[in-house]
């Protein structure tokens, strides 16, 4: 059931309101557009696609080498002495480097884990973009809800101003009553201008997230509703572990670092090479060559330092993953507390505080009409109701913003 925080209703011209109110826009539509068009997501997808091309490169053999040359005797021209001098020939050579078995496979594993981390990074970017769209949407919704509250009360205050002017004209009220009412009307007008500026800011935020042209119309969000926070505080760590894409990315980076250690240790093993050749000797028999080469890994200090470096990288990756987990849990806990507090306050204002404030206002208004209280008491009661309505709308918006941050930190839907 849709719940309004505002309760002071003033009849407005329906046709005028319909003409001025922008079209409604659903959060789901904006989220779908953002996920399809946001440039941050597109960049993350391009990064992951690029990383996905590296494993094939890492597991491939080095390019072979082909060389063509000659040896001459008597003069430097090709073919000089060919067929008469044993050293003179024209030949072709082929060579292929062969890394030690397992090196290319481990290099491919390292590249694959990088690609997996980049793929998990896409989910993290999508989650971040979705959370920012939600926050901007809910804050935009607040500007409309607060403006509705102010507009309704502006109309009511204008009526009170007319009453005070009539009382003053009849000599039953002081001039300060009229001035105070006029001042409160001016304050409401200023607050409406402030909300208009905030609305433009939120619309600009959404335009950027949706990759729209600056100033493109967004529409009016649907009215804020109360929702149930379907989560217990002690379940947050498990939720983060199970769903947070940042942790999945960090886990792939830890695996990548571990594979890099194995690759560094395998560097102690020798690489090989095969060379073959054919030499044309003219009228003499052709010559053939086949050579097997071994790259002897003598620089063991350098390789030991490389292994130590990769071990430090593993420790760094694990500690960063642990720090990321603690940060996400702390952010989720903070958002959970903020959402719980705002939900409690909004319901308290709606169900208890506002009804009491309205009764106080109605009582003061009735007493004023019979001369029981002065106009300042009526105005104070009116201002109290107005502020409570604004606070109720603000707490409801804060609840939804906190939930969006909670969902970003945990990677799961937590409110219904």
C-alpha positions in Angstrom: 0.0 0.0 0.0 1.4 3.4 -1.0 1.8 5.7 2.0 2.1 9.5 2.0 3.8 11.4 4.7 1.9 14.5 3.9 -1.5 14.8 5.5 -2.6 18.4 5.1 -4.6 18.3 2.0 -5.6 21.3 0.0 -7.9 21.0 -3.1 -6.1 22.1 -6.2 -7.3 22.4 -9.8 -6.9 18.9 -11.2 -6.4 20.0 -14.8 -3.6 22.5 -13.8 -1.8 19.9 -11.8 -2.0 17.3 -14.6 -0.6 19.8 -17.0 2.4 20.7 -14.9 3.4 17.3 -13.5 6.0 15.5 -15.5 5.5 11.9 -16.6 6.2 9.2 -14.0 9.3 7.1 -14.4 9.9 3.7 -12.8 13.2 2.8 -11.1 13.4 -0.5 -13.1 13.3 1.4 -16.4 16.2 3.7 -15.4 18.2 0.7 -14.1 17.8 -1.2 -17.3 18.8 1.9 -19.3 21.8 2.5 -17.1 23.0 -1.1 -17.3 22.8 -1.0 -21.1 24.3 2.5 -21.7 26.5 3.5 -18.8 30.1 4.1 -20.1 31.7 2.8 -16.9 30.1 -0.6 -17.5 31.0 -0.5 -21.2 34.7 0.3 -20.2 34.7 -2.6 -17.7 33.3 -5.0 -20.4 35.9 -3.9 -22.9 38.6 -4.4 -20.2 37.4 -7.9 -19.5 37.2 -8.7 -23.2 40.8 -7.6 -23.7 41.9 -9.7 -20.7 40.0 -12.6 -22.2 42.4 -12.6 -25.2 45.5 -13.0 -23.1 45.4 -16.7 -22.1 45.6 -17.8 -25.8 48.6 -15.5 -26.2 50.3 -16.8 -23.0 50.0 -20.5 -23.9 51.2 -20.1 -27.5 54.8 -21.0 -28.6 57.2 -18.2 -29.5 57.4 -17.4 -33.2 59.9 -19.5 -35.1 62.9 -17.9 -36.8 63.7 -18.6 -40.5 67.0 -17.3 -41.9 68.4 -17.4 -45.4 72.1 -16.8 -46.1 75.2 -17.8 -48.0 79.0 -18.4 -47.6 81.2 -17.5 -50.5 84.9 -18.1 -51.3 87.1 -15.9 -53.4 84.8 -12.9 -53.4 81.8 -11.7 -51.4 79.2 -12.3 -54.2 76.6 -15.0 -53.6 77.6 -18.3 -55.0 81.3 -17.5 -55.3 83.2 -20.8 -54.9 80.0 -22.8 -54.9 80.7 -26.4 -56.0 84.5 -26.0 -55.8 85.1 -24.8 -52.3 83.7 -27.0 -49.5 82.8 -23.9 -47.4 80.8 -22.2 -50.1 77.0 -22.7 -49.9 73.6 -21.1 -50.0 71.3 -22.3 -47.2 68.2 -21.8 -45.1 67.9 -22.2 -41.3 64.9 -22.8 -39.1 64.8 -22.4 -35.3 62.1 -22.8 -32.7 62.3 -21.9 -29.0 60.6 -24.5 -26.6 59.9 -23.3 -23.1 60.2 -26.0 -20.4 57.0 -28.1 -20.2 54.4 -26.4 -18.0 55.6 -22.9 -18.3 53.2 -21.9 -21.1 50.3 -23.6 -19.2 51.1 -21.7 -16.0 51.4 -18.4 -17.9 47.9 -19.2 -19.4 46.6 -19.8 -15.9 47.9 -16.5 -14.7 46.3 -14.7 -17.7 43.0 -16.6 -17.2 42.8 -15.6 -13.5 43.4 -12.0 -14.6 40.5 -12.4 -17.1 38.3 -13.9 -14.4 39.0 -11.0 -12.1 38.2 -8.5 -14.9 34.9 -10.4 -15.5 34.0 -10.2 -11.8 34.9 -6.5 -12.0 32.1 -6.0 -14.5 29.6 -7.2 -11.8 31.2 -4.8 -9.3 30.9 -1.9 -11.7 27.3 -2.8 -12.5 26.4 -3.0 -8.8 28.0 0.4 -8.2 26.2 2.0 -11.1 22.9 0.5 -10.0 23.4 1.8 -6.4 24.1 5.3 -7.7 21.1 5.3 -9.9 18.9 4.1 -7.0 20.3 6.8 -4.7 19.8 9.6 -7.3 16.3 8.3 -8.0 15.3 8.2 -4.4 16.7 11.6 -3.7 14.9 13.0 -6.7 11.7 11.4 -5.4 12.3 13.2 -2.1 12.5 16.6 -3.9 9.0 16.0 -5.4 7.6 14.7 -2.1 9.0 17.6 -0.1 7.8 20.0 -2.8 4.3 18.5 -2.5 4.3 19.0 1.2 5.5 22.6 0.9 3.0 23.4 -1.8 0.0 22.0 0.1 1.1 23.9 3.2 1.8 27.0 1.2 -1.8 27.0 0.1 -3.0 26.5 3.7 -0.8 29.2 5.0 -2.1 31.6 2.4 -5.6 30.9 3.7 -4.3 31.6 7.2 -2.8 34.8 6.0 -6.1 35.9 4.7 -7.7 35.1 8.0 -5.1 37.1 9.9 -5.5 40.0 7.6 -9.3 40.0 8.1 -8.8 39.8 11.9 -6.3 42.6 11.7 -8.7 44.7 9.6 -11.4 44.1 12.2 -9.1 45.1 15.0 -9.0 41.7 16.6 -5.4 40.9 15.7 -2.0 42.6 15.7 -0.1 43.6 12.6 2.7 41.3 13.6 0.4 38.3 13.0 0.1 39.3 9.3 3.8 40.0 9.0 4.7 36.7 10.6 2.4 34.8 8.2 3.9 36.7 5.2 7.4 35.8 6.4 6.5 32.1 6.7 5.2 32.2 3.1 8.4 33.7 1.9 10.4 30.9 3.7 8.3 28.3 2.1 9.0 29.9 -1.3 12.7 29.9 -0.6 12.6 26.2 0.4 10.8 25.4 -2.8 13.6 27.1 -4.8 16.2 25.1 -2.9 14.4 21.9 -3.7 14.2 22.9 -7.4 18.0 23.3 -7.4 18.4 19.9 -5.7 16.1 18.3 -8.2 18.2 19.7 -11.1 21.3 18.2 -9.5 19.7 14.8 -9.1 18.4 14.8 -12.7 21.9 15.8 -13.9 23.3 12.8 -11.9 20.9 10.5 -13.6 21.6 11.9 -17.0 25.3 11.1 -16.5 24.7 7.6 -15.2 22.3 6.9 -18.2 24.7 8.5 -20.6 22.1 11.0 -21.8 22.7 14.5 -23.0 22.9 17.0 -20.2 19.5 18.4 -19.4 17.6 15.5 -20.9 14.3 15.1 -19.0 14.1 12.3 -16.5 10.5 12.4 -15.3 9.0 12.2 -11.8 9.8 9.1 -9.8 7.1 7.1 -8.3 6.0 8.0 -4.8 8.2 6.6 -2.0 6.7 3.7 -0.2 7.5 1.9 3.1 9.3 -1.4 2.6 10.3 -4.2 4.8 14.0 -4.7 5.5 14.2 -8.5 5.1 17.6 -9.0 6.8 19.1 -9.6 10.3 22.2 -7.8 11.2 24.1 -11.0 12.1 23.5 -12.3 8.5 25.4 -9.5 6.9 28.9 -11.2 6.8 27.5 -14.4 5.2 25.6 -12.3 2.7 28.8 -10.3 1.8 30.8 -13.6 1.4 28.1 -15.1 -0.8 27.2 -12.3 -3.1 29.7 -9.4 -3.1 31.3 -9.3 -6.6 34.3 -7.4 -5.2 35.2 -10.4 -3.1 34.8 -12.7 -6.1 37.2 -10.5 -8.0 39.7 -10.5 -5.1 39.5 -14.3 -4.9 40.5 -14.5 -8.6 43.4 -12.1 -8.0 44.6 -14.3 -5.1 44.5 -17.3 -7.3 46.4 -15.4 -10.0 49.1 -14.5 -7.6 49.4 -18.1 -6.4 49.8 -19.3 -10.0 52.4 -16.6 -10.6 54.4 -18.1 -7.7 54.4 -21.5 -9.5 55.4 -19.9 -12.7 58.3 -18.1 -11.0 59.5 -21.4 -9.5 59.3 -23.1 -12.9 61.7 -20.4 -14.1 64.5 -22.5 -12.5 63.9 -25.1 -15.2 65.8 -24.7 -18.5 64.2 -23.7 -21.8 65.1 -25.5 -25.0 65.5 -24.7 -28.7 65.6 -26.7 -31.9 67.5 -25.5 -35.0 67.6 -27.2 -38.4 69.1 -26.2 -41.8 69.8 -27.1 -45.3 72.8 -25.8 -47.4 73.1 -26.1 -51.2 76.7 -26.9 -52.2 76.5 -26.7 -55.9 78.0 -29.9 -57.5 79.0 -31.1 -54.1 76.6 -33.1 -51.8 74.1 -30.9 -49.9 74.7 -30.3 -46.2 72.1 -30.6 -43.5 72.2 -29.4 -39.9 70.1 -30.2 -36.8 70.9 -28.7 -33.4 69.2 -29.0 -30.0 69.9 -26.1 -27.6 69.4 -25.8 -23.8 69.2 -22.4 -22.0 71.0 -23.1 -18.8 69.3 -21.2 -15.8 72.5 -20.1 -14.1 71.2 -16.8 -12.6 69.6 -18.5 -9.7 69.7 -15.4 -7.5 67.5 -13.5 -9.9 65.0 -16.3 -10.1 65.0 -16.7 -6.3 64.2 -13.0 -6.0 61.4 -13.4 -8.6 59.9 -16.2 -6.5 60.1 -14.1 -3.3 58.5 -11.2 -5.1 55.5 -13.3 -6.2 55.2 -14.7 -2.7 54.9 -11.1 -1.4 52.3 -10.5 -4.1 50.3 -13.4 -2.8 50.4 -12.0 0.7 49.4 -8.6 -0.6 46.5 -10.0 -2.5 45.2 -12.0 0.4 45.5 -9.1 2.8 43.8 -6.8 0.3 41.0 -9.3 0.0 40.6 -9.5 3.7 40.6 -5.7 4.0 38.0 -5.4 1.3 35.8 -7.9 3.1 36.0 -6.0 6.4 35.3 -2.7 4.5 32.2 -4.2 2.8 30.9 -5.6 6.1 31.5 -2.3 7.9 29.7 -0.4 5.1 26.9 -2.9 5.1 26.5 -2.6 8.9 26.4 1.2 8.7 23.8 1.1 5.9 21.8 -1.4 7.8 21.7 0.7 10.9 20.9 3.8 8.9 18.0 2.0 7.1 16.7 0.5 10.3 16.7 3.9 12.0 15.1 5.8 9.1 12.4 3.2 8.8 11.6 3.4 12.5 11.6 7.2 12.5 9.4 7.4 9.4 6.9 5.1 10.8 6.9 6.9 14.1 6.3 10.2 12.4 3.5 8.8 10.3 1.7 6.8 12.9 2.3 8.8 16.1 4.0 12.2 15.9 2.1 13.6 12.9 -1.4 12.7 14.2 -0.6 14.3 17.5 0.8 17.4 15.9 -2.2 17.7 13.6 -4.5 17.5 16.7 -2.5 20.2 18.4 -2.7 22.4 15.3 -6.5 21.9 14.9 -7.0 22.7 18.5 -5.0 25.9 18.3 -6.8 26.9 15.2 -10.2 26.4 16.9 -9.1 28.3 19.9 -7.8 31.1 17.7 -11.2 31.5 16.0 -12.8 31.9 19.4 -10.1 34.2 20.8 -8.6 31.6 23.1 -5.1 31.8 21.7 -3.1 34.2 19.6 -2.2 33.8 16.0 1.4 33.1 16.8 0.4 29.9 18.6 -1.5 28.8 15.5 1.4 29.6 13.3 3.8 27.7 15.6 1.5 24.6 15.5 1.3 24.9 11.7 5.1 25.1 11.4 5.5 22.0 13.6 3.2 20.0 11.4 5.0 21.2 8.3 8.4 20.2 9.7 7.2 16.8 10.8 5.8 16.2 7.3 9.2 17.2 5.8 11.1 15.0 8.3 8.8 12.1 7.5 9.5 12.4 3.8 13.2 12.8 4.4 13.4 9.7 6.6 11.6 7.7 4.1 14.0 8.8 1.3 16.9 8.1 3.6 15.6 4.6 4.2 15.7 3.8 0.5 19.1 5.4 0.0 20.5 3.4 2.9 19.0 0.2 1.5 20.6 0.9 -1.9 24.0 1.3 -0.2 23.3 -1.9 1.8 22.6 -3.8 -1.4 25.7 -2.4 -3.0 27.9 -3.6 -0.1 26.3 -7.1 0.1 25.5 -7.6 -3.6 22.1 -8.9 -2.6 18.5 -7.6 -2.6 17.5 -7.0 1.1 14.3 -5.0 1.0 10.8 -5.9 -0.3 
